[in-house]
Amino acid sequence: MGLSKLTKLPALGIDKESLASDYKRYFSYFLGREGRESEKHYLYFALALTIRDRLIERWKGTKRAYDESGCPRSHYLSMEYLLGRCLGNAALNLNLENELAAALQAYGLKLEELTTLEPDAGLGNGGLGRLAACFLDSCATLQLPVIGYGLRYEYGMFRQTINNGYQVEEPDNWLREGNPWEIKRPEYKQRIKFGGRTEYVDDGSGNWRIRWVDTKDVLAVPYDIPIPGYRNGTVNTLRLWKAKAIHVFDLGKFNAGEYPEAVAEENAAENITMVLYPNDATEHGKETRLRQQYFLVSASLQDVLHDWVHRYGENFTKFAEKNRFQLNDTHPTCAIPELMRLLMDVYNLKWEEAWKITSSTVAYTNHTLLPEALERWPVNMIGSLLPRILEIIYEINTRFLAEVAQRWPHDTDRQIRMSIIQEDEIKQVRMAYLAIIASFSVNGVAALHTRLLEQGLFRDFSEFWPHKFNNKTNGVTPRRWLAKCNPRLASLITTTIGEGWVTDLSQLRRLASYADDKKFRARWRDIKQANKKQLLAVFSHHGIQAGTDSLFDVQVKRIHEYKRQLLNVLHIIHLYDRIIRGDIANWVPRCVVIGGKAAPGYQMAKLIIKLINNVATVINHDPKVGDALKVFFLPNYGVSAMEIICPSADLSEQISTAGKEASGTGNMKFMMNGAITIGTLDGANIEIREEVSDENFFLFGLTAKEVQETRHHYDPNAIIAGDEDLQRVMHLLESGHFNQFQPGAFNPVLDSIRVDSRIFNPIIDSLRNPRDPWMVIADFRSYVNAQRRVAEAYRDQERWTRMSILNTAASGKFSTDRTIKEYNTDIWRLDQVPAYSTEGISM
């Protein structure tokens, strides 16, 4: 039998009978299970394999279309991909939900129950990883040939539990039961170099070349995950690399009784992809993080180059026309010297040829305005771990500084500022500078963010290359963040304006005309109430009771001082103070939901979690408060939790210090689902407010410019002394009301916002020893006033529902479909390539 006959199979059915038959076959024969007494995990696994078969058909058709067209491709390099659960998303995008539900009903099973058995993939932490996942969804939906590259972390960042109010980190062993969505591809493994030294060798033709030798190599083994587009037959690829030892087992050492040593090499190699974000408070943690970053880019670039050589030979003349590498933040910047290394040392290109290719194919997305969040690596660490890479970085820097000197002669200060090498006591490599220098495109992720990059953080580079800088405001995929997570609302929208909005979110504008329809508002309100009941079931599991008439006030995101969960807590304490003083005229019951993880080494963020939980415990158990106020910290916040929270929220807290949040995507998810934003003029909040108008957005706080101006004369003590509400809040905190059995527990938090007025010098303090650097006290009164406007608006349910409808109607701009179209038009310039269909497959 010929190979073509082996691989050419009839299309799999997508009717309930075919699905039911395949499900039974997988459950009974592949998994060897019998009856419903089996562990529930196997019920889910059989369903995932049934769906995966349908994905693979389309996956192969997509690959064949890309290969035969010879189309240009983009390669998305990211350290994170926060996929969430794959089963429900695949069922939605393949249009299988109804047929699957009917097929499972024959076995007495429910689709929605089986989907909850899937663990969230531990491949990301926050907005960066979720954005990458949304981008891949949109690329497949738009039928763009884009492959994602990442790492297959054995454990996620951590599983968060709360013990006595404190965050406790537990291993997130998300792969414990296996992952049915991935396919191992050992035939595409790559070899990654670490350590060693470099030497010059004669290649036999009189040319001296550099060789990286005496290295300790590690294998990168790929695992592919299919990424389906929305009902179009396209399935793109996310390729994740797992680290493996070259020599897995030393039999000699084992026979000699040296058991740990026998597997030492395997353990050392696998540590690279063991944990997402190892704690970099230690030198070992920092080195592991650098290993991870280089491992990702080296494996991915070798993969791309090997594929190129397989198809076109070692002719790189048109490589830049056919390939783009998008760096998702600064983490993958090692891709630049690594691409240079591979082109020069492996494929024998000269520096000028390799640089022309590199600087024509690499594009850089910046996701942070915080200088401390930009990647910097000690020169000694890179030199020890990646000696050849350090040599190339120095050469890039030398050539670049020559260009700077030619443009601005005698301006040595500018050369020092722009140098890739930061000449401090401990020399460091500024990876963001390297990314800017080598990339043909540098983009921010919101209009304000990009402007601040150009005028502040990267001003010198913007003056040198103004044409490089551009903005690509982030978005979220409407498939997961409305169609899937909020099926009740999605159904109402489709019934009202048709289903075209799922792939063209701008069509939601048509909902605005229904905002004044009383019957439509009633249906909208009923859906919000039903969604709230789902979230209340989660509350109840944690012993908290609340009513659906409460204002659901939500702030879920990474715990960080600049995101100002602390400001939210101060307002909660203010509300509590009002209640116990009897100031409750026209009171609006409120349920405040906060969730998020703090990095294991970030002690202040972890203490803020403790404060939130202590405040919640006091308030939730105070009989004087009753149902007027509830506070809930949601443990282990992630994608699947957000899918329940997002449709239920009334108020979206986007309260970061102005000028610190690059964009945000949680603000977009909430807006899309009809929540109303309370926020500063920061990140994408500005564009959200522009879209929805000021009357449907609760604005407060200093602007980014005012934040900078205020720092020079900022006295938090004076503000506290002049605000009676704030004085009472601080008294409750400082008196130990929320930590009666733990005296002084929150002193570091209080110290971070207080300044001893006896020694206060506003200029010196703001520059040398900043207190309240995130302007929590400065924005408190404005925030409280905005929250009063929130309560006033919520009392009028007809008004509030109208605002909710208009928020959803105005959310069309914030689809990743729009974002990806802009990336493609301005940066990637890829052609849309429809997948080859298989007979019998519904597109």
C-alpha positions in Angstrom: 0.0 0.0 0.0 1.5 3.4 -1.0 2.1 6.1 1.6 -0.5 8.4 -0.1 -3.2 5.7 0.4 -2.2 5.4 4.1 -2.6 9.1 4.7 -5.6 9.9 2.5 -8.5 9.0 4.7 -12.2 9.9 4.4 -13.2 13.0 6.2 -14.5 12.6 9.8 -18.1 13.3 10.4 -19.2 16.2 12.5 -22.7 14.9 13.1 -23.7 13.6 16.6 -23.6 9.9 15.5 -20.0 10.2 14.2 -18.9 12.1 17.3 -20.6 9.7 19.7 -19.1 6.7 17.9 -15.5 8.2 18.1 -16.0 9.2 21.7 -17.0 5.7 22.6 -14.1 4.2 20.7 -11.5 6.5 22.4 -13.0 5.9 25.8 -13.3 2.1 25.5 -10.3 1.1 23.3 -7.7 3.9 23.4 -8.0 4.7 27.1 -9.3 1.2 28.0 -12.0 2.5 30.3 -15.4 1.0 31.1 -18.5 2.6 32.6 -19.1 5.9 34.2 -17.4 4.7 37.4 -14.1 5.6 35.8 -12.3 8.7 36.9 -13.9 11.8 35.3 -10.5 12.7 33.8 -10.9 9.9 31.2 -14.3 11.2 30.2 -12.8 14.6 29.3 -9.7 13.0 27.7 -11.8 10.9 25.3 -13.8 14.0 24.3 -10.6 16.0 23.7 -9.2 13.3 21.4 -12.4 13.1 19.5 -12.2 16.9 18.8 -8.5 16.8 18.2 -9.0 14.4 15.3 -11.2 17.0 13.6 -8.6 19.6 14.2 -5.8 17.5 12.7 -7.7 17.1 9.5 -7.9 20.9 9.1 -4.3 21.3 10.5 -2.9 19.2 7.7 -4.9 21.1 5.1 -3.6 24.4 6.4 0.0 23.2 6.4 -0.3 21.9 2.8 -1.8 25.3 1.7 1.0 27.2 3.3 3.7 24.9 1.9 2.4 24.8 -1.7 1.8 28.5 -1.9 5.3 29.4 -0.7 3.7 32.3 1.2 5.6 34.6 3.5 5.3 33.7 7.2 5.5 35.3 10.6 7.0 33.7 13.6 5.7 35.0 17.0 8.2 34.5 19.8 6.8 34.7 23.3 7.8 33.4 26.7 4.1 33.1 27.6 0.9 31.8 26.1 -2.1 31.9 28.5 -4.3 29.6 26.5 -6.9 28.6 29.2 -8.9 25.6 28.4 -8.8 24.3 24.8 -11.8 22.1 24.6 -14.6 24.6 24.7 -12.7 27.0 22.4 -12.1 24.3 19.8 -15.8 23.2 20.0 -16.9 26.8 19.4 -14.5 27.5 16.5 -15.3 24.2 14.8 -19.0 24.8 15.3 -19.4 21.5 17.1 -21.1 22.6 20.3 -24.6 21.5 19.5 -23.7 18.2 17.9 -21.2 17.4 20.7 -23.9 18.1 23.4 -26.3 15.8 21.6 -23.6 13.1 21.2 -22.7 13.1 24.9 -26.3 13.1 25.9 -26.6 9.6 24.6 -24.1 8.6 27.3 -25.8 10.7 30.0 -23.0 13.3 30.0 -23.1 17.0 29.7 -20.6 19.0 27.6 -20.4 21.9 30.0 -19.4 19.6 32.8 -16.7 17.8 30.9 -15.1 21.1 29.8 -14.6 22.1 33.4 -12.4 19.0 33.9 -9.7 20.4 31.8 -6.9 22.2 33.7 -5.8 25.6 32.5 -2.5 25.3 30.6 0.3 26.6 32.8 2.0 28.4 30.0 1.6 32.0 31.1 0.9 34.4 34.0 -1.0 37.5 33.0 -1.9 39.9 30.2 1.3 39.3 28.1 0.5 35.6 27.8 -3.2 36.0 27.3 -2.6 38.6 24.6 -0.3 36.1 22.8 -3.1 33.5 22.9 -5.6 36.0 21.6 -3.2 37.0 18.8 -2.9 33.3 17.6 -6.7 33.0 17.6 -7.0 36.1 15.4 -4.2 35.0 13.1 -6.0 31.7 12.4 -9.4 33.4 12.0 -7.9 35.8 9.5 -6.1 32.9 7.8 -2.6 34.4 8.2 0.4 32.1 8.1 1.7 32.7 11.6 3.3 30.2 13.9 3.7 30.8 17.6 6.8 29.7 19.4 7.1 29.2 23.2 8.2 26.9 26.0 6.4 23.9 27.3 6.7 24.6 31.0 6.3 21.4 33.1 4.8 23.6 35.9 3.0 26.9 35.6 4.1 29.9 37.6 2.4 28.4 40.7 -1.0 27.4 42.1 -2.1 30.1 44.5 -3.8 29.2 47.8 -4.5 31.5 50.7 -3.5 30.5 54.2 -4.4 32.9 57.1 -4.6 35.6 54.4 -1.2 35.0 53.0 -0.4 33.8 49.5 1.0 30.3 49.4 2.6 29.0 46.3 2.1 25.4 45.3 3.3 23.6 42.2 1.0 23.9 39.3 1.4 20.4 37.8 -0.9 21.1 34.9 0.6 18.2 32.9 0.0 15.6 35.6 -2.6 13.8 33.6 -1.1 14.5 30.2 -2.2 17.0 27.5 -4.4 15.6 24.8 -4.1 18.8 22.7 -0.3 18.4 22.0 1.6 16.3 19.5 5.2 15.5 20.1 7.4 16.2 17.1 10.8 14.6 18.0 11.9 14.7 14.3 12.2 18.5 14.6 14.3 18.5 17.7 17.2 21.1 17.9 20.5 21.2 19.7 21.1 24.2 22.0 24.6 25.4 23.1 25.5 26.7 26.5 28.9 27.6 28.1 32.1 26.7 26.4 34.4 29.1 24.5 34.9 30.6 21.1 37.9 30.1 18.8 39.0 31.2 15.3 39.5 28.5 12.7 40.6 28.5 9.1 37.8 27.1 6.9 40.3 25.8 4.4 39.8 28.6 2.0 41.8 31.2 3.8 38.8 32.6 5.6 38.9 32.8 9.4 35.6 31.9 11.1 34.5 31.7 14.7 33.5 28.4 16.2 31.7 28.0 19.5 33.2 24.9 21.2 33.4 22.9 24.4 29.7 23.5 25.0 27.3 21.7 27.2 24.4 21.1 24.8 20.8 20.5 25.5 18.1 19.1 23.2 14.9 21.1 22.4 12.0 18.8 21.6 8.9 20.4 20.1 5.3 19.8 21.0 2.7 21.2 18.7 -0.7 22.5 19.7 -3.4 23.2 17.0 -4.9 26.7 17.0 -8.2 26.7 15.1 -9.6 29.7 13.3 -13.3 30.5 13.6 -15.2 28.2 11.3 -12.9 28.7 8.3 -11.0 25.4 8.1 -7.7 27.0 9.1 -5.7 25.6 12.0 -2.4 27.2 12.8 0.4 25.9 15.1 1.8 26.8 18.5 5.1 25.0 18.8 6.4 24.6 22.4 9.9 23.5 23.2 10.8 21.0 26.0 14.4 20.7 27.3 15.9 17.2 27.3 19.4 16.0 28.0 21.6 14.7 25.2 22.5 11.7 27.3 19.6 10.9 29.5 21.1 8.2 31.6 24.6 7.2 32.8 24.4 3.4 33.2 28.0 3.2 34.5 27.3 5.6 37.4 24.0 3.8 38.1 25.8 0.4 38.4 28.4 2.0 40.6 25.6 3.0 43.0 25.8 6.7 42.1 22.1 7.0 41.5 21.7 10.9 41.7 24.7 11.3 39.4 23.3 8.8 36.9 20.4 11.2 36.1 22.1 14.5 36.9 22.4 15.6 33.3 18.8 14.9 32.5 17.7 16.8 35.6 19.9 19.8 34.8 18.6 20.0 31.2 14.9 19.6 32.1 15.2 22.4 34.7 15.2 24.9 31.8 11.6 24.3 31.0 10.5 23.2 34.5 8.9 26.3 35.8 7.4 29.5 34.3 9.2 32.5 35.8 11.6 31.0 38.3 12.2 33.3 41.2 15.0 35.6 40.0 15.7 36.9 43.5 18.7 34.5 43.4 21.6 34.3 41.0 20.6 30.8 40.1 17.1 31.9 39.3 18.4 34.7 37.1 20.6 32.3 35.2 17.8 29.9 34.7 15.7 32.7 33.2 18.4 33.6 30.8 18.8 30.0 29.8 15.0 29.9 29.1 15.1 32.9 26.9 18.0 31.7 24.8 16.7 28.2 24.7 13.4 29.5 23.2 14.9 31.7 20.5 17.7 29.3 19.5 15.4 26.3 19.1 12.8 28.5 17.2 15.3 30.1 14.9 17.0 26.8 14.1 13.6 25.4 13.3 12.8 28.2 10.9 16.2 28.1 9.2 16.2 24.3 8.8 12.8 24.5 7.2 14.0 27.2 4.9 17.1 25.2 3.8 14.9 22.1 3.3 12.7 24.0 0.9 15.1 26.4 -0.7 18.6 25.2 0.0 21.3 27.5 1.6 20.2 30.5 -0.5 19.1 33.3 1.8 18.6 35.9 -0.9 14.8 36.0 -0.4 14.7 35.0 3.2 13.8 38.5 4.5 11.0 38.7 2.0 9.5 35.5 3.3 10.0 35.7 7.0 9.1 38.0 10.0 10.1 37.5 13.7 7.9 39.3 16.1 9.4 39.7 19.6 6.6 39.7 22.2 8.2 42.1 24.7 11.9 42.2 25.5 12.3 38.5 26.7 13.1 37.0 23.3 15.7 39.6 22.3 18.5 37.0 22.3 16.9 36.1 18.9 18.9 39.0 17.4 22.4 37.9 18.1 21.4 34.2 17.7 20.0 34.8 14.2 23.3 36.6 13.4 25.3 33.6 14.8 23.4 31.0 12.9 23.6 33.0 9.6 27.3 33.6 10.0 28.7 30.6 11.9 26.4 27.9 10.5 25.5 29.2 7.0 28.7 31.2 6.3 27.2 34.6 5.6 29.3 37.7 6.1 28.4 40.2 8.8 26.8 42.7 6.4 24.6 40.0 4.8 23.5 38.6 8.1 22.8 42.0 9.5 20.7 43.0 6.5 18.6 39.9 7.0 18.3 40.3 10.7 17.4 44.0 10.7 14.9 43.4 8.0 13.1 40.5 9.6 12.9 41.3 13.4 10.2 43.4 14.9 9.8 44.4 18.6 6.7 44.9 20.7 7.3 46.7 24.0 4.9 46.0 26.8 6.1 48.1 29.7 6.9 51.6 30.8 8.6 50.5 33.9 12.4 50.8 33.5 13.0 48.1 36.1 10.9 45.6 34.0 13.1 45.9 31.0 15.5 43.0 30.6 19.1 43.7 31.7 21.6 40.9 32.0 25.0 41.1 33.6 27.8 40.9 31.0 29.6 38.3 33.1 26.6 36.1 33.2 26.1 36.2 29.4 29.8 35.8 28.8 29.9 32.6 30.9 26.6 31.1 29.6 26.6 32.4 26.0 30.1 33.6 25.1 29.5 33.7 21.3 26.3 35.7 21.8 28.1 38.3 24.0 30.7 38.7 21.2 28.0 39.5 18.7 26.2 41.9 21.0 29.5 43.8 21.5 30.0 44.0 17.8 26.5 45.3 17.2 27.0 47.9 19.8 30.4 49.0 18.4 28.9 49.5 14.9 25.8 51.2 16.3 27.7 53.7 18.5 29.8 54.6 15.4 26.5 55.6 13.7 25.5 57.6 16.7 28.8 59.4 16.8 28.5 60.2 13.1 25.0 61.6 13.6 25.8 63.6 16.8 29.6 64.3 16.9 31.1 65.0 20.3 27.9 64.1 22.1 29.4 61.4 24.4 26.6 61.7 26.9 24.2 60.5 24.2 26.5 57.6 23.3 26.6 56.5 26.9 22.8 56.8 27.1 22.2 54.8 23.9 24.9 52.1 24.4 23.6 48.6 24.7 26.2 48.1 27.4 25.4 49.9 30.6 28.8 50.8 32.1 28.0 50.5 35.8 30.0 48.9 38.5 28.4 45.6 37.3 28.2 45.9 33.5 24.9 45.0 32.0 23.4 44.4 28.6 20.3 46.5 28.0 18.2 44.1 26.0 15.5 46.6 25.1 18.1 48.8 23.4 19.4 45.8 21.4 15.8 45.0 20.3 15.3 48.6 19.1 18.6 48.8 17.3 18.1 45.6 15.3 14.4 45.8 14.7 12.8 47.4 11.6 9.6 48.1 13.7 9.2 49.0 17.3 5.6 49.3 18.6 3.8 50.2 21.8 0.5 48.7 22.6 -1.7 51.8 23.3 -1.6 55.4 22.0 -0.4 56.9 25.3 2.1 54.1 25.9 3.7 54.6 22.5 3.8 58.3 22.9 5.5 57.9 26.3 8.0 55.5 24.8 8.9 58.0 22.1 9.0 61.0 24.4 10.5 59.4 27.5 11.9 55.9 27.8 13.3 55.6 24.3 13.5 59.2 23.3 17.1 59.0 22.0 16.2 56.1 19.7 13.0 57.8 18.5 15.0 60.8 17.5 17.5 58.6 15.7 14.8 56.4 13.9 11.4 58.1 14.1 10.2 55.9 11.3 10.6 52.7 13.4 8.1 53.6 16.1 4.4 52.9 15.7 1.4 52.0 17.8 -0.6 48.8 17.8 -3.3 49.1 20.5 -4.0 45.7 22.0 -7.2 43.8 21.8 -8.9 40.6 22.9 -10.5 37.8 20.8 -14.3 38.2 20.8 -14.6 34.4 20.3 -13.4 33.5 23.8 -14.2 36.7 25.6 -17.8 37.1 24.4 -19.1 34.3 22.3 -17.7 31.5 24.5 -17.6 33.0 28.0 -20.9 34.8 27.8 -23.2 32.6 25.7 -26.4 34.3 27.0 -25.3 37.7 25.9 -23.8 36.4 22.7 -27.1 34.8 21.8 -29.0 38.1 22.5 -26.6 40.0 20.3 -26.8 37.5 17.5 -30.6 37.5 17.6 -30.6 41.3 17.5 -28.0 42.1 14.9 -26.9 38.8 13.3 -23.8 36.7 13.8 -21.3 38.7 11.8 -20.0 40.4 14.9 -18.1 37.3 15.9 -15.5 38.0 13.2 -16.2 41.8 12.7 -16.6 43.3 16.1 -17.3 46.7 14.7 -20.8 45.5 14.0 -21.5 45.8 17.7 -22.1 49.5 17.0 -25.5 48.6 15.9 -26.4 47.7 19.5 -26.3 51.4 20.4 -29.7 52.0 18.8 -31.3 49.4 21.2 -29.9 51.2 24.3 -33.2 53.2 24.6 -35.4 50.2 24.0 -36.9 49.3 27.4 -37.7 45.7 26.6 -34.1 45.2 25.2 -32.7 46.7 28.4 -34.8 44.3 30.5 -33.4 41.3 28.6 -29.9 42.7 28.9 -30.4 43.1 32.7 -31.8 39.6 33.1 -28.7 38.1 31.4 -26.4 40.0 33.8 -28.4 38.7 36.7 -28.1 35.1 35.5 -24.4 35.5 35.0 -24.0 36.9 38.5 -25.6 33.8 39.9 -22.8 31.7 38.4 -20.2 33.8 40.1 -22.2 33.7 43.4 -21.9 30.0 43.3 -18.1 30.5 43.5 -18.5 32.9 46.4 -20.7 30.4 48.2 -18.1 27.7 47.9 -15.8 30.0 49.9 -18.4 30.7 52.5 -19.5 34.2 51.2 -23.1 35.0 50.5 -24.3 38.0 48.5 -27.2 39.0 46.3 -27.5 39.6 42.6 -28.8 43.1 43.3 -25.3 44.1 44.6 -23.0 46.1 42.5 -20.3 43.7 41.4 -17.1 45.7 41.6 -14.2 43.8 40.1 -10.4 44.2 40.0 -8.7 41.0 38.8 -5.1 41.2 37.5 -1.5 40.6 38.5 -0.9 42.0 42.0 1.5 44.9 41.6 1.9 48.3 43.3 1.4 50.2 40.1 -1.9 48.5 39.5 -3.0 49.9 42.9 -5.0 47.2 44.5 -4.0 49.2 47.6 -6.1 52.2 46.4 -9.1 49.8 46.1 -8.5 48.5 49.6 -8.5 52.1 51.0 -11.8 52.7 49.4 -13.2 49.4 50.8 -12.1 50.6 54.2 -13.8 53.9 53.6 -17.0 52.2 52.7 -16.8 50.1 55.8 -16.2 53.2 57.9 -19.3 54.8 56.5 -21.4 51.7 57.3 -20.2 51.5 61.0 -20.8 55.2 61.4 -24.3 54.9 60.0 -23.7 57.0 56.9 -25.7 54.7 54.6 -28.4 56.9 53.2 -29.3 55.7 49.6 -26.8 53.0 50.1 -26.0 50.7 47.2 -25.0 47.1 48.2 -21.6 46.3 46.8 -19.6 43.1 46.3 -15.9 43.8 45.7 -14.0 41.0 44.0 -10.2 41.1 43.8 -8.0 38.4 42.4 -4.5 38.0 41.1 -1.1 36.5 41.9 2.0 38.2 43.3 5.4 37.1 42.1 7.0 34.8 44.7 9.8 37.3 45.5 7.6 40.4 45.5 7.1 40.9 49.3 5.1 44.1 49.1 2.6 42.6 46.7 2.2 39.6 48.8 1.6 41.8 51.9 -1.1 43.6 50.0 -2.8 40.3 49.4 -2.7 39.6 53.1 -4.2 43.1 53.8 -7.0 42.5 51.3 -7.8 39.2 53.0 -7.7 40.6 56.5 -10.0 43.5 55.6 -12.3 41.0 53.9 -12.5 38.8 57.0 -13.3 41.7 59.3 -16.0 43.2 56.9 -17.6 39.9 56.0 -18.0 38.9 59.7 -19.1 42.2 61.1 -22.8 42.0 61.8 -23.2 45.8 61.5 -22.2 45.4 57.8 -24.5 42.6 56.8 -25.3 42.6 53.1 -24.3 46.2 52.5 -20.7 45.3 51.6 -18.9 42.0 50.8 -15.3 41.6 49.9 -13.9 38.5 48.2 -10.3 37.7 47.2 -10.5 35.0 44.6 -7.6 32.5 44.9 -5.6 31.2 41.9 -7.1 33.7 39.4 -6.6 32.6 35.8 -8.3 32.4 32.4 -11.1 30.0 33.3 -11.9 32.1 36.4 -12.0 35.2 34.3 -14.5 33.5 31.9 -17.0 33.4 34.9 -16.1 36.8 36.4 -16.1 38.8 33.2 -19.7 38.3 32.2 -20.8 39.0 35.8 -19.0 42.3 36.5 -20.8 45.6 36.7 -17.8 47.8 37.4 -14.3 47.3 35.9 -11.5 48.6 38.1 -8.6 49.9 35.9 -7.0 52.2 38.4 -3.3 52.1 37.7 -1.1 55.2 38.2 -1.3 57.2 35.0 1.6 56.6 32.8 2.5 53.1 34.2 0.1 50.7 32.4 1.2 50.0 28.9 -2.3 49.0 27.7 -4.3 46.5 29.6 -6.6 43.9 28.1 -8.8 43.1 31.1 -10.3 46.5 30.6 -11.3 45.4 27.1 -12.8 42.1 28.2 -15.0 43.7 30.8 -16.1 46.5 28.4 -17.0 43.9 25.8 -19.2 42.2 28.3 -21.0 45.4 29.4 -19.1 46.3 32.5 -18.5 50.0 33.0 -14.9 51.2 33.6 -13.7 53.3 36.6 -10.2 54.3 35.7 -7.4 56.8 35.2 -6.2 58.1 31.9 -3.7 55.3 31.5 -3.0 52.7 28.8 -6.0 51.8 26.7 -8.4 53.4 29.2 -7.9 56.5 27.2 -9.0 54.9 24.0 -11.9 53.1 25.7 -13.2 56.4 27.0 -12.9 58.0 23.6 -14.9 55.1 22.1 -17.7 55.0 24.7 -17.7 58.8 25.6 -17.1 60.4 29.0 -20.7 59.9 30.3 -20.3 56.2 30.1 -16.9 56.0 31.8 -16.0 56.9 35.4 -12.8 59.0 35.2 -10.6 60.0 38.2 -7.1 60.8 39.1 -4.0 62.6 38.0 -2.9 62.4 34.3 0.6 61.1 33.4 1.9 64.6 33.1 0.4 65.7 36.4 1.9 62.6 38.1 5.4 63.8 37.0 4.7 67.4 38.1 3.3 66.4 41.4 6.3 64.3 42.5 8.4 67.5 43.1 6.0 68.8 45.8 4.2 65.7 46.9 3.4 65.4 50.6 1.1 62.5 51.4 0.9 63.5 55.1 -0.5 66.9 54.2 -3.2 65.3 52.0 -4.2 62.8 54.8 -4.3 65.7 57.3 -6.7 67.6 55.1 -9.1 64.8 54.3 -11.3 63.5 57.2 -12.4 60.4 55.3 -8.8 59.5 54.6 -7.8 60.2 58.2 -10.4 57.7 59.4 -9.2 55.1 56.9 -5.6 55.5 58.1 -6.7 55.4 61.7 -8.4 52.0 61.2 -5.2 50.7 59.5 -2.7 52.2 61.9 -4.7 51.2 65.0 -4.4 47.5 64.0 -8.2 47.1 63.5 -7.5 44.6 60.7 -4.6 42.9 62.4 -5.4 42.8 66.1 -3.5 39.5 66.6 -0.6 40.5 64.3 0.6 43.9 65.6 2.7 45.7 63.0 2.0 43.3 60.2 1.1 46.0 57.7 3.7 48.6 58.8 5.6 48.2 55.5 2.4 49.0 53.5 1.7 52.0 55.7 5.4 53.1 55.5 5.1 53.0 51.7 2.5 55.7 51.6 3.4 57.8 54.7 6.2 60.3 55.0 7.6 61.6 58.3 6.8 65.3 58.0 9.7 66.2 60.3 12.3 65.0 57.8 10.2 65.6 54.6 12.0 67.3 51.8 9.8 67.0 48.7 12.5 67.2 46.1 15.1 65.0 47.9 12.5 62.5 49.0 10.9 62.1 45.6 14.2 61.5 43.9 16.2 59.5 46.5 13.7 57.9 48.8 10.3 58.0 47.2 7.3 57.4 49.4 4.0 56.5 47.8 5.6 56.5 44.3 2.3 55.2 42.8 0.4 58.3 44.0 -2.2 56.3 46.0 -2.9 59.1 48.5 -2.8 61.7 45.8 -5.7 60.0 43.9 -7.7 58.9 46.9 -10.2 61.8 47.0 -10.8 61.8 43.3 -11.3 58.0 43.4 -13.8 58.2 46.3 -15.8 60.9 44.4 -15.8 58.8 41.3 -17.1 55.8 43.3 -19.9 57.9 44.6 -20.9 58.7 41.0 -20.8 55.0 40.4 -23.2 54.3 43.2 -25.5 57.1 42.1 -25.6 55.7 38.5 -26.2 52.1 39.7 -29.2 53.2 41.8 -30.9 54.0 38.5 -30.9 50.6 36.9 -32.4 51.8 33.6 -29.6 54.3 33.3 -26.9 51.8 34.3 -28.2 49.2 31.8 -28.1 51.8 29.1 -24.5 52.6 29.9 -23.7 48.8 29.9 -25.2 48.4 26.4 -23.3 51.3 25.1 -20.0 50.0 26.5 -20.5 46.7 24.6 -21.6 48.6 21.5 -18.4 50.7 21.6 -16.0 47.8 22.2 -15.5 46.9 18.5 -12.1 48.6 18.3 -10.7 46.3 20.9 -10.8 43.1 19.0 -7.5 41.4 18.3 -8.7 40.9 14.7 -8.3 44.7 14.3 -4.9 44.6 16.1 -3.6 41.8 13.9 -4.8 43.4 10.7 -2.7 46.4 11.7 0.3 44.3 12.5 -0.1 42.6 9.1 -0.6 45.8 7.1 2.2 47.8 8.7 4.7 45.1 9.8 4.3 41.5 8.6 2.7 42.0 5.1 1.4 38.5 4.8 -1.1 37.2 2.3 -4.3 35.6 3.5 -4.0 31.9 2.6 -7.2 29.8 2.8 -6.7 26.2 4.0 -7.3 23.3 1.6 -10.6 21.8 2.5 -11.2 18.1 2.9 -14.3 16.6 1.4 -17.1 16.5 3.9 -15.6 19.0 6.2 -17.8 21.9 7.1 -16.0 25.3 7.0 
